[in-house]
Amino acid sequence: MKFGKFNTTAAGRVGILLLILCTPLVSQAQTPAINDATVDLAKGHITLAGSNFDPSGVAPTVTVGGTSRTVYSFTNTQIVVDVPTTLAAATYLVSVTNSAAHSGSAYVTVGAVGPQGPIGLTGPEGPAGAKGATGPAGPQGPAGTLALPFYASSASGPYLPLLDLANSTPEEPAIQGSGGTAVSGRNTGGVGVAGLGGPSNGSNYGQGYGGPGVYGLGGNGRSEYDYGGPGVAAVGGNSDYYGGPGLLATGGPAGGTDAQTGGDGIDAFGGNGGYGGDGIVAHAGGSGLAGLFAGDVAVGGALSKSSGSFKIDHPLDPANKYLYHSFVESPDMMNIYNGNVTTDGSGTAIVTMPAWFEALNTDFRYQLTVIGQFAQAIVAAEMANNGSFTIKTSKPGVKVSWQVTGIRQDAWANAHRIQVEVDKAQQDQGHYIHPELFGHEGEPSIAEMHHPRPPAPATGR
């Protein structure tokens, strides 16, 4: 037998005396041993310290006075279990059984509890007084302690989280995580919050999907003109040189043996409504760009812009200069075709277009320019015979530069004709202009409303 005298709580609520009873017939390598204990009736906790509580990562079972108690948290050397705050002063047998089916126990003596007085000089302890009437509830004390690092694994019901926190203080976060400082000589600090999606479980008969690493659901707007909250609000960190990106997304690699497709960096879908929401709204900061694409860009619908140009290396000084050209703008979905042709001995030339030309285009317009001599040139026969027209000159052997324009008439173009003139009031409610992004006078913009303020540093850090 081994005797031990154990500590009391800082609040002076109870005193504990433990008598450790070891069972010599069981293997000591995995037998729980209770070396110390702390009872806090104000919080309804008993904290046991010792060894072999958790040899294989499975929660132990604990009984106090023959009654099974809930284990709040556990490690191999510490267990926190609940007890009633009204636990009577007495001596209780506390038993711990671990996953190896080995048990250890000790007696816990709980002393009487008196009211806490103001802090003053320590005097001799008087006898316990008679129990008086229950007084008003006092202020809430600090949260219970949790041994770190904390690891736990359990199961919940369908669609129920293992941890569900709600902060009742307005505008304050429910969870805050702060990553560790980068090691000297290394570049990256620790992640504030890390989420790992669960693996898929598909088969040859059904496609599976891995779970998202982080899922955010924005808060609902409560009044008629409120905005719903963003699913995820991200703000890059400050720096004297480069600020951090608000959101960094990298698609997952394809790991199959055949040629597979990697995951997209970002998939964005606008919400439904009277006016559907946009997939992505990007607002440039200062002289920055609203979008930068290092690669080809495919647009599956109409592209609306206030101006446009291409930017290439200058052909005479590619290392030091760029060359800009503006796009050709037109109110129509216009296609332009051109070329040179020389008329024959009779002053005739036939220009033949591709086989798909007339299926794609209609409403043709022509321009002819004679090159190298004075002569007359006309379009003798307009577009016909699946895409050909005839040029006639007043002399034989005349070189003619020609240009033909056509208006698209394919099915997509016919279903998406551009509306040339739009009322601003209608346009402001539609897809292509967002004046509310910049805010009205005296009002915050959407970017400002969705820009989360940095949380106040947590105390004790």
C-alpha positions in Angstrom: 0.0 0.0 0.0 1.1 3.6 -0.7 -0.3 6.6 1.2 -0.5 10.1 -0.3 -1.7 13.5 0.7 -3.1 15.6 -2.2 -3.6 19.2 -2.9 -6.7 21.4 -2.5 -8.3 23.9 -4.9 -7.1 27.5 -5.0 -10.6 28.7 -4.0 -10.4 26.8 -0.7 -13.6 25.0 -1.4 -12.6 21.5 -0.4 -9.8 19.4 1.0 -8.9 15.9 -0.3 -7.0 13.0 1.3 -6.4 10.0 -1.0 -5.4 6.5 0.1 -4.0 4.7 -3.0 -4.9 1.1 -3.2 -2.8 -0.8 -5.8 -3.7 -4.2 -7.0 -0.5 -6.3 -7.2 -2.0 -9.2 -9.1 -2.4 -7.1 -12.4 0.4 -6.1 -14.7 1.8 -2.8 -13.4 2.8 -1.8 -17.0 -0.8 -0.9 -17.9 -2.5 -0.5 -14.5 -3.9 2.9 -13.8 -2.2 4.7 -10.9 -3.8 7.7 -9.2 -1.1 9.9 -7.7 -2.9 13.1 -7.1 -6.4 14.6 -7.2 -8.2 18.0 -7.1 -11.9 18.5 -6.3 -13.6 21.7 -7.4 -17.3 21.5 -6.4 -17.9 25.0 -7.7 -17.3 23.7 -11.3 -18.4 20.1 -10.5 -15.1 18.6 -11.5 -12.6 16.1 -10.1 -9.2 16.2 -11.8 -7.1 13.0 -11.4 -3.4 12.9 -12.1 -1.4 9.7 -12.5 -0.4 7.3 -15.2 -1.7 4.6 -17.5 -5.2 6.2 -17.8 -5.1 6.1 -21.6 -2.6 3.5 -23.0 -4.3 3.1 -26.4 -6.2 6.4 -27.1 -9.6 5.1 -25.8 -11.5 7.0 -23.2 -11.3 5.3 -19.7 -14.3 4.8 -17.4 -14.4 6.4 -14.0 -16.7 5.7 -11.0 -17.0 7.8 -7.9 -18.6 6.0 -4.9 -19.8 3.3 -7.2 -21.5 5.7 -9.6 -20.2 6.1 -13.2 -19.3 9.7 -14.1 -18.8 11.5 -17.4 -15.2 12.0 -18.5 -14.8 15.6 -19.8 -11.3 15.1 -21.1 -8.5 12.6 -20.8 -4.8 12.0 -21.5 -2.6 9.2 -20.3 -1.7 11.2 -17.2 -4.8 13.3 -16.5 -8.6 12.8 -16.4 -11.3 15.4 -15.7 -14.7 14.0 -14.6 -17.9 15.5 -13.4 -19.4 15.3 -9.9 -22.5 17.0 -8.5 -21.8 20.5 -7.1 -23.9 19.3 -4.1 -21.6 16.3 -3.4 -21.9 15.7 0.3 -18.8 15.7 2.6 -17.6 12.1 2.8 -15.0 9.6 1.7 -15.5 8.1 -1.8 -13.8 5.3 -3.6 -12.7 6.5 -7.1 -11.9 3.8 -9.6 -10.3 4.2 -13.1 -10.6 1.4 -15.7 -8.6 1.8 -18.9 -8.9 0.3 -22.4 -6.7 -2.6 -21.4 -9.4 -3.6 -18.9 -7.0 -2.8 -16.0 -8.3 -0.9 -13.0 -6.8 1.3 -10.2 -8.6 3.0 -7.4 -8.1 5.4 -4.4 -10.2 6.9 -1.7 -11.1 10.6 -1.9 -12.2 12.4 1.2 -14.3 15.5 0.5 -14.4 18.1 3.3 -17.2 20.4 4.3 -17.8 23.6 2.1 -18.2 27.0 3.7 -18.9 30.4 2.0 -15.9 32.3 0.5 -15.1 35.5 2.3 -12.9 38.4 1.3 -9.2 37.9 1.0 -7.5 38.9 4.3 -5.0 37.7 6.8 -5.1 34.0 7.3 -6.6 33.1 10.7 -7.3 29.9 12.5 -10.0 27.8 10.8 -13.2 27.8 12.9 -15.8 25.0 13.1 -18.2 24.7 10.2 -21.4 26.7 10.8 -24.9 25.7 10.3 -26.2 25.8 6.7 -28.0 29.0 6.0 -30.4 30.0 3.2 -29.1 29.9 -0.3 -28.0 33.4 -1.4 -28.2 35.0 -4.9 -26.1 33.6 -7.7 -22.6 35.1 -8.0 -20.8 36.1 -11.2 -19.7 33.3 -13.5 -16.3 32.0 -12.9 -13.5 31.2 -15.4 -14.0 28.3 -17.8 -12.7 24.9 -16.8 -9.2 23.9 -17.7 -8.3 21.6 -20.6 -5.1 19.8 -20.7 -3.1 20.6 -23.9 -2.4 19.2 -26.4 -5.9 17.8 -26.5 -6.8 14.9 -28.8 -10.2 13.3 -28.9 -12.1 11.0 -31.3 -15.8 10.2 -31.0 -18.9 9.7 -33.1 -22.1 11.9 -33.3 -25.5 11.4 -34.8 -26.3 12.1 -38.4 -25.5 15.7 -39.5 -24.4 16.6 -35.9 -21.0 18.2 -35.2 -18.8 16.9 -32.4 -18.2 20.5 -31.3 -20.8 23.2 -31.6 -20.0 26.7 -30.1 -22.2 29.8 -30.1 -20.9 33.1 -28.8 -23.7 35.1 -27.1 -21.7 38.3 -27.2 -22.7 40.4 -30.2 -20.2 40.6 -33.1 -17.6 38.4 -31.4 -16.2 35.2 -33.0 -17.2 31.7 -31.8 -13.8 30.3 -32.5 -10.4 32.0 -32.8 -7.1 30.4 -33.8 -3.7 32.0 -33.8 -0.9 30.2 -35.6 2.6 30.1 -34.1 5.4 32.4 -35.1 7.7 31.1 -37.8 11.0 29.5 -36.7 14.0 31.8 -37.1 15.4 31.4 -40.6 12.2 29.9 -42.0 9.5 31.8 -43.9 6.1 30.5 -42.9 4.2 31.1 -39.7 1.7 28.5 -38.4 -1.8 28.1 -39.7 -4.5 29.9 -37.6 -7.2 27.3 -38.2 -6.7 24.0 -40.2 -9.5 21.9 -41.5 -9.0 18.5 -43.1 -11.9 17.1 -45.2 -12.9 13.5 -44.8 -11.9 11.0 -47.6 -14.3 9.8 -50.2 -15.7 6.3 -50.1 -16.8 5.7 -53.7 -16.7 2.6 -55.8 -17.0 1.4 -59.4 -20.8 1.7 -59.0 -20.9 5.2 -57.6 -18.7 8.3 -57.6 -17.5 9.6 -54.2 -16.4 13.0 -53.2 -14.0 14.0 -50.4 -15.4 16.3 -47.8 -14.5 20.1 -47.8 -11.7 21.1 -45.6 -13.6 24.2 -44.4 -17.3 24.9 -44.9 -18.7 28.4 -44.1 -22.4 29.3 -44.1 -23.0 33.1 -44.0 -25.6 34.5 -41.6 -29.1 35.4 -42.9 -30.2 39.0 -43.5 -33.2 39.8 -41.2 -34.8 42.9 -42.7 -35.9 43.6 -46.3 -32.8 45.4 -47.4 -30.2 43.5 -45.4 -27.3 41.7 -47.0 -26.7 38.0 -46.1 -23.3 37.4 -44.5 -20.4 35.9 -46.6 -19.7 32.2 -46.3 -16.0 33.0 -45.8 -14.5 36.4 -45.1 -10.7 36.4 -45.5 -8.3 39.3 -45.0 -4.6 39.0 -45.9 -2.0 39.9 -43.3 -0.1 43.2 -43.3 3.5 43.5 -44.4 6.1 46.2 -45.1 6.7 44.7 -48.5 3.9 42.3 -49.8 0.6 42.0 -48.0 -0.8 38.4 -47.8 -3.5 37.3 -50.2 -7.1 37.4 -48.8 -7.6 33.9 -50.1 -5.1 31.3 -51.4 -6.6 28.3 -53.2 -4.7 25.5 -54.9 -6.6 22.7 -56.7 -5.7 19.2 -55.6 -3.5 17.1 -57.9 -4.8 14.1 -59.7 -3.0 11.0 -58.5 -4.3 8.3 -60.9 -2.0 6.3 -63.2 -3.9 7.5 -66.3 -4.0 11.1 -67.4 -6.3 12.7 -64.9 -7.6 16.2 -64.3 -6.4 18.3 -61.3 -8.9 20.1 -59.1 -9.9 23.7 -59.8 -8.3 26.4 -57.7 -11.7 28.1 -57.2 -15.2 27.1 -58.1 -17.7 30.0 -57.6 -21.5 29.8 -58.2 -23.7 32.9 -57.8 -26.9 32.5 -55.7 -30.4 32.4 -57.2 -32.8 35.3 -56.9 -34.8 37.8 -58.9 -31.4 38.9 -60.2 -29.0 36.0 -59.9 -25.8 36.6 -57.9 -22.5 36.8 -59.7 -20.0 34.0 -59.4 -17.1 36.3 -58.6 -16.9 40.1 -58.0 -13.4 41.4 -57.9 -12.5 45.0 -57.0 -9.0 46.3 -57.6 -7.1 47.9 -54.7 -5.4 51.2 -55.7 -3.6 50.8 -59.0 -3.8 47.0 -58.8 -5.7 44.8 -61.2 -9.2 43.3 -60.5 -8.1 40.1 -62.2 -4.7 38.6 -63.3 -4.7 35.4 -65.3 -1.4 33.7 -66.1 -2.7 31.4 -68.9 -5.6 31.1 -71.3 -9.0 32.3 -70.3 -12.2 30.7 -71.7 -15.6 32.6 -71.4 -18.7 30.5 -72.0 -21.0 33.6 -72.4 -20.9 37.2 -73.4 -18.0 39.4 -72.4 -18.9 42.9 -71.4 -16.2 45.6 -70.9 -15.8 49.3 -70.8 -12.6 49.1 -73.0 -10.1 46.5 -74.2 -6.7 46.0 -75.7 -4.0 43.5 -76.2 -0.5 43.8 -74.7 2.5 42.1 -76.4 6.3 42.5 -76.4 7.3 45.3 -78.7 8.6 43.7 -81.9 11.5 46.3 -82.1 12.4 46.2 -78.4 10.8 43.2 -76.8 13.1 43.2 -73.7 12.2 46.8 -72.7 8.9 47.8 -74.2 5.3 46.7 -74.6 3.0 47.3 -77.6 -0.7 48.0 -76.9 -3.5 47.8 -79.5 -7.2 48.6 -78.8 -9.9 46.2 -79.7 -12.3 47.0 -82.5 -15.7 47.9 -81.0 -19.1 47.3 -82.7 -22.7 47.4 -81.6 -23.2 44.2 -83.6 -21.7 40.7 -83.2 -19.5 41.5 -86.3 -17.0 39.2 -88.0 -14.3 40.8 -90.3 -12.7 38.9 -93.3 -10.2 40.3 -95.8 -7.6 39.4 -98.4 -6.0 40.3 -101.8 -7.0 38.9 -105.2 -5.9 39.7 -108.9 -8.5 39.7 -111.7 -8.0 37.5 -114.7 -7.8 38.5 -118.4 -11.4 39.5 -118.4 -11.1 41.6 -115.3 -12.9 39.0 -113.1 -12.0 37.4 -109.8 -14.1 35.0 -107.6 -13.4 35.1 -103.9 -14.4 31.8 -102.1 -15.1 31.8 -98.4 -14.9 28.7 -96.1 -17.8 26.2 -96.2 -19.2 27.4 -92.9 -19.2 31.1 -93.8 -22.9 31.6 -94.7 -24.1 29.4 -91.9 -22.3 31.7 -89.4 -22.8 35.1 -91.0 -25.5 37.3 -92.6 -26.0 40.9 -93.7 -22.7 41.1 -95.7 -20.9 44.4 -96.4 -18.0 44.9 -98.9 -15.0 47.2 -99.4 -12.7 47.1 -102.4 -9.4 49.0 -102.9 -7.4 48.9 -106.2 -3.6 48.6 -105.7 -0.8 49.8 -108.0 -2.8 51.5 -110.8 -5.9 53.5 -111.6 -8.9 51.2 -112.3 -12.5 50.7 -111.3 -13.5 47.7 -109.2 -17.0 46.6 -108.2 -18.7 43.7 -106.5 -20.3 42.1 -109.6 -22.1 39.3 -107.7 -22.8 39.2 -103.9 -22.3 36.3 -101.6 -23.8 33.1 -103.0 -23.1 29.5 -103.7 -22.2 28.6 -100.1 -19.9 31.5 -99.6 -18.4 33.2 -102.7 -18.7 36.6 -104.4 -17.4 38.1 -107.7 -15.2 41.1 -108.2 -15.1 42.9 -111.6 -12.4 45.5 -112.7 -12.3 47.9 -115.6 -9.0 46.5 -116.7 -7.6 42.9 -116.7 -4.9 41.8 -114.2 -5.8 44.3 -111.5 -4.8 43.6 -107.9 -7.7 44.3 -105.5 -7.6 44.3 -101.7 -11.1 43.2 -100.4 -12.8 43.2 -97.0 -16.1 41.6 -96.1 -18.0 41.9 -92.8 -20.8 39.7 -91.6 -23.1 39.6 -88.5 -23.3 36.4 -86.6 -26.4 34.3 -87.0 -25.6 31.0 -85.2 -28.0 29.7 -82.5 -26.0 31.1 -79.5 -25.8 34.6 -81.1 -29.5 34.7 -81.9 -30.3 33.8 -78.3 -27.9 36.3 -76.8 -28.2 39.5 -78.8 -26.5 42.4 -77.1 -28.8 45.1 -75.8 -27.1 48.3 -77.1 -28.9 50.8 -75.0 -29.8 50.1 -71.3 -31.3 52.4 -68.7 -28.9 52.9 -65.8 -31.6 52.1 -63.2 -32.1 48.7 -64.9 -28.4 48.2 -65.3 -27.6 48.9 -61.6 -29.9 46.0 -60.6 -28.5 43.6 -63.1 -25.3 41.6 -63.5 -22.8 43.8 -65.2 -22.3 46.9 -63.0 -22.2 47.0 -59.2 -22.3 50.6 -58.0 -23.1 49.3 -54.5 -19.6 47.8 -54.5 -18.2 51.3 -54.1 -20.7 52.5 -51.5 -22.9 55.6 -51.5 -22.0 58.8 -49.8 -21.9 58.3 -46.0 -22.4 54.5 -46.4 -20.0 51.6 -46.3 -19.3 49.6 -49.4 -19.9 45.9 -49.7 -16.2 45.4 -49.5 -16.1 47.3 -46.2 -19.1 45.5 -44.8 -17.6 42.2 -45.6 -14.1 43.2 -44.3 -13.9 41.5 -40.9 -12.3 43.6 -38.2 -9.3 41.8 -36.6 -10.4 40.2 -33.3 -9.1 41.6 -30.0 -6.1 39.6 -28.7 -7.1 37.0 -26.3 -6.1 37.6 -22.7 -3.2 35.5 -21.4 -1.3 35.5 -24.6 
